[in-house]
């Protein structure tokens, strides 16, 4: 029997009523773009069993989302390919839809909802998704639920905004363990659990106006015809199948050395999963379970008292504890912040008071180098290591984890003001990074300006009390000559030419 989704993960977006005469349960997939380990789909199947009605899975993709590009479109559509194949194997009804022009899909969700018993969608605490789902729910006549599949700790269990990772870690150690019980983990493959979930019919009135996406055509040249930013080219493969392969490869070959080797530039042990997690192609519950299974961990091994320490509390291997701290503590810290600060998580004034004070104090300090957004974007700075990082971002949609921190710190140092630095950081990250536009990436951006950090001494020019980083120290720490050479740009400025752009 399919177990129910925990109530703490389900909430209503409107005052609509259940339409028991509807033809299906509609799952509007917008963030957790997968058919396994998905609480929202599990909730749809749960309603399917209650009402004896099938499930219609609707995964749309419009062309006018912020920073829309061939890179993000292809990654999402590769996920659609895998979802379509899995749904076909289980005889489930899956409706992928991709706009070919702006506004073409307007009205489709409403049309599908008219024949639904209720609508279920994903809860996601940032980007345009909260406003989009809320607006759609207010226009719907039927019950509209959102389901939280974001992390191991339900968003509503985070309680408040946490200002540091250490304080959030203590909270996790006090509250997270009960959520490892089986009833708090998603069902692996909910569509397999119920015959009633299968056989939904897409309304003819919808298909007369909107066509099911031809995924093969899109992946074989069709994306290039869409009105999206074609200059941001595809960089990595998306989809649930690729994500599953990547996580198992990571668990087997890199996780055992994660605690000491994840920052290595050559053959490092980083997971490489952030983009797959961001687009919802793999569940953090699934990743965490595989990580803990790798060291035969069980909840009985947890220390009796919360310590707030990064090591030792879990009672797992050092490698697993280091990885879990990144996967749960740091990632879900950002999700909790966005959840509790929905109106300003991406605004300059959301920075902690001490950071705002030191930024204001030093905003008029003389900056030896000041670059425009265009110069940053085209890697036209005096610093070869920074240029290499920006080139990696543009070409691959990612930056090596440690170098990414330096990349952000230098954008602050070389921008004309702290507010301009934040604008530059958000634009560059969200335009190019496959894992951008995500609570976790906003954590990284704002960390460069003091969020989740503390005041540091000695007080410096430009940085004030912000944590300070240099390219020289990073080069020494990471032995980065090979990295710098690999991502050197043909048109980068040398140190002599850099003075032309300095102020």
LUMPAGU-430037 format. One record per residue (C-alpha): x, y, z; residue in one letter. Coordinates in steps of 0.001 Angstrom, whole numbers, plus 500000, padded with zeros to 6 digits. Each point is the difference from the previous one (the first is absolute). Example, Ala and Ser with C-alpha at 12.3 -4.5 7.8 and 13.67 -1.06 7.14 Angstrom:
# residues 2
512300495500507800A501370503440499340S
***
This chain:
# residues 503
500000500000500000X501252503465499100X500907501948503132X498676503549500272X502139503092499576X500678501571503431X497584502853500700X502852502397500748X500980499851496324X496539500815498606X498228503359499961X497163501621498038X500578502870497610X496340501022499741X496536499531501444X498823497842497120X498010496843500535X500611496433498973X498194499160496753X499079496361500515X498471499808496527X503292500994498374X501698497669497560X503461499841501588X502395501370502592X502223502569498318X503648500194501067X501561503202498689X503744499274500092X502014503231500299X503020499354502254X500388496326500924X500260498797496432X500151496257500617X497642497041500413X501863498292502855X500617501051503601X497505502827499547X497599500959502802X497778502037497652X499461497092497616X499516497730503009X497280502383501218X498319499835496593X500036496205500102X498659500130503551X497023502056498787X499666497621497068X499428497099502380X497501501987502093X497915501149497048X500599497067497657X501147502427497298X503150499941497838X502865502498500116X500940502395497200X503614501165500288X500469503358498293X503555501354499538X500068503289498072X502893502216498940X499484503562498857X502475502129498085X499776503248501978X501282498944503419X502821502198501375X503363499188498385X498382497488497620X502682498406497850X500914496986497903X502096498752502934X497116499792502453X497424498972497407X502048497021498849X500686498858503563X496273500108500822X498921498368496744X502465497151500539X498176499503503279X496701499944498104X501437497282497764X500706497791503013X496666500779501637X498121499150496822X501822496682499644X499352499035503629X496319500959499759X499604497928496834X501534496961501703X497372500294502744X497080500908497696X499637503330501826X498805503184498318X502681502629499627X499485503266498115X503236501883499216X499396503394498457X502611502441498614X499021503427498716X501284500976496568X499172503681500515X499400502256502975X496523499618501460X499078497037497802X499247497831503032X497832502584501750X496731498394501058X501158496396499773X500286499412503750X496574501543500540X498520497773497305X501475496866501596X498877501095503469X496390500302498818X499828496222499643X501966499227503178X498858498875503420X502776502171501437X503399501359498996X503246499118501766X503239501848499388X503504500315501419X500838502384502811X503244501827499272X501033503064502009X501734502246497464X500362501212496410X496689500730498224X498356496750501109X498232501131503233X498265502911498259X499134497878496957X498425497164501970X498146502379502335X498597501976497080X498881496838498204X498324498683503147X498016503196500505X498552499650496495X499117496335500435X496553498849501054X501175496735501546X502160499206503005X503659500825499356X502664498384502198X503752500544500123X502340497313501291X503465500476501481X502597497588498566X502914502382500481X502046498448502772X500232497515502838X498785502614502470X496538501222498960X499998503733499396X497453500545502751X502237498251502517X502784502542499580X498112502311502358X501810503265499287X502787501713498085X503453498806501025X502919502390499667X502850497471500004X500570496428498917X501017499125503564X496661501112501475X498072498171497284X502143496904500517X499073499958503698X496343500296499024X500355497090497586X501653497857502648X497075500677502320X497195499484497493X501060498015496929X500331496440501264X496243499189500119X499813500851496294X502196496993499236X497097497712500903X498663498105496948X496691501863500063X501874503270499495X501875498812496922X498336500129496573X498900496809498306X502608498999497421X497648499535497036X496445501067500953X498491499283496577X500837496327500486X497965499892503202X496541500621498573X498109498781496950X497478502833500432X502699502581499179X500257498842496402X497882500625496917X499165503713500217X498724501578496783X501317503392498938X496911502096499090X499486500309496256X499235503701500485X503543500432501284X501650497916497269X498107501908497314X501890503143500982X503196498756501668X502142497116498773X501981497488502008X503660500936499674X501992498126497375X502999499398502223X502110498221497374X499551502923497629X500863502519502696X503184498155500940X501031499699496374X500008503626498941X496611501215501184X501359501886503005X502097502124497626X496798501357498430X498522501239503269X499981503711500990X502384499573502932X503615501056500589X501906497751497604X503369501498500991X499900498104503316X500625496595498497X499298496545501477X502669498911502432X499062496740501726X497479497204499672X496812500121502037X497330497496500909X499262497449502699X502001497245498298X503155502092499830X499504501186503589X499620496418501222X503166498955498190X501914502989501387X498982499437503600X500931496323499944X503359500782498410X500607502628502677X499070497651502859X502269497266498688X503071501938498873X500126503460501588X498017500030503235X502621497938501933X502498502860499582X497547502891500081X501118501304503412X503550500720498848X499856500180496212X496852501856498963X501847503275499365X502701498479497804X500030501570496546X501256496856498280X498005496833500632X498196501484502997X497249498251501927X497179502538499599X496656498365499236X499094502010496877X496323499563500893X498888503560500692X498434500644496583X498098496709500119X498703500835503472X499058503516498954X497904498878497038X498365497299502105X501369497079497998X501150498265503176X498791500081503593X502177500969502959X498272497192501932X501302497514497452X503506501476500078X500118500038503804X498789496405500221X502684498796497596X502672501945501890X499005498536503365X499669496496498572X503572500260498725X501303500015503580X497225497775501434X498725502832502159X496832499846502092X498304502683502136X501031498144503166X503565501197499382X499119503673500537X501541501682503053X497512500468502872X500545503773500282X499903502586497203X503410501604499793X499746502258496966X503261498465498841X500605499171496355X501611496714501007X499137497216502393X496307500531500640X498758497695497237X502252497121501007X500715499327496325X503295499951498117X501885503279499633X499329500035496286X496259499490500390X499734502573502777X501807502607497896X497735499323497011X496804499959502055X500947503341501549X500103501485496504X496898498170498747X497804500722503006X501426502755502217X501246502477497420X497414499223497342X496959500052502265X501246503076501851X499419501890496757X496578498441499471X498928500974503521X501174503572499419X498032500342496756X496939498395501595X499955502442502926X501130503040497981X498038499599496738X499910503710499212X503651500933500446X502233496897499930X501575501402496820X500175503630501140X503051501917501219X498271501164503195X499485496389501119X503691499820500925X500796499849503728X500344503310501822X503748499677500568X500578499351496302X497869502956498881X501899502234502415X503458498988498792X498940500123496342X498677503531500489X503149501075501841X502242498807497159X497839500623496928X502013503091499048X503416498388500497X502309500311497032X499769496926497794X503139499433497884X497908498130497425X496357500551499084X498374497953497248X496648500232498286X497577497085499769X500987499557496354X503677499754500927X499252497464502724X497807497984497660X502685499786497316X502788499205502509X501791503265499294X501767500567503326X503661500232500998X499768496740502021X500664496762498032X498522497763502709X496778502006500171X499765500000496215X500413496225500014X497156499630502493X497705502199497920X500926498068496873X499134496733501714X496634501454501018X499211501174496464X501163496770498339X498910497348502526X497273501626502074X501943499531503221X503086501141501883X502190497849502207X498573500261503536X502865501823501727X500861502192497024X496357501066499852X500412501700503378X503017501934498739X498077500875496811X497234501583502076X502323501833502387X501885501594497118X496800501157498294X499253501865503231X503520501461500123X499991501118496343X496452501346499700X499259503693500361X497880499491503119X498713497189502232X496532500227498431X501475499840496507X502034496980501102X496847498192501097X498302500764496689X503028498699498114X500183496840502098X496330499160499581X500008500646496268X503140498019499209X499094497089502240X496382499761498886X500768500437496323X502692497346499746X499963497628502987X497975496838499575X499379500019503745X499147503724500098X496599501558500855X499961497733503056X499906500663503772X503372498315500314X501588502208497342X498546503140501599X501695498832503212X503323499905498162X499487503401498397X499001501722503232X502681498195502011X502518502027498001X498417503105501588X499653498619503529X496837497880500210X500485496913502206X503456501280500934X501449502150502794X502132503125500190X503695499351499378X503127501910500950X502162501795499339X497787502586498311X501160500567496414X499560502489497207X496929499258497842X499177496763501886X499694501563503430X499055497134502309X498970497636497192X501936496766499639X502922500666497668X501298497784497180X502810500444497488X500856498317496728X503592499459501114X498980498070503124X497494498001497975X502660499139497431X502260498715502774X497268498173501904X498577498195496968X503077499751497778X497913501664497336X502462500512497133X498537497118498021X496450501262500565X500970503522498986X501651498758496818X497121497684499094X497422502780500178X502183502810498686X498062502128497536X501455500956496683X498936503640500390X500719500529503708X501857503126501014X503564499744501125X501115501979503030X501318502914497943X496729500433498078X497964499779503173X500933503564500918X497877501200497092X496933498841501922X501102501018503475X498625503080501717X
***
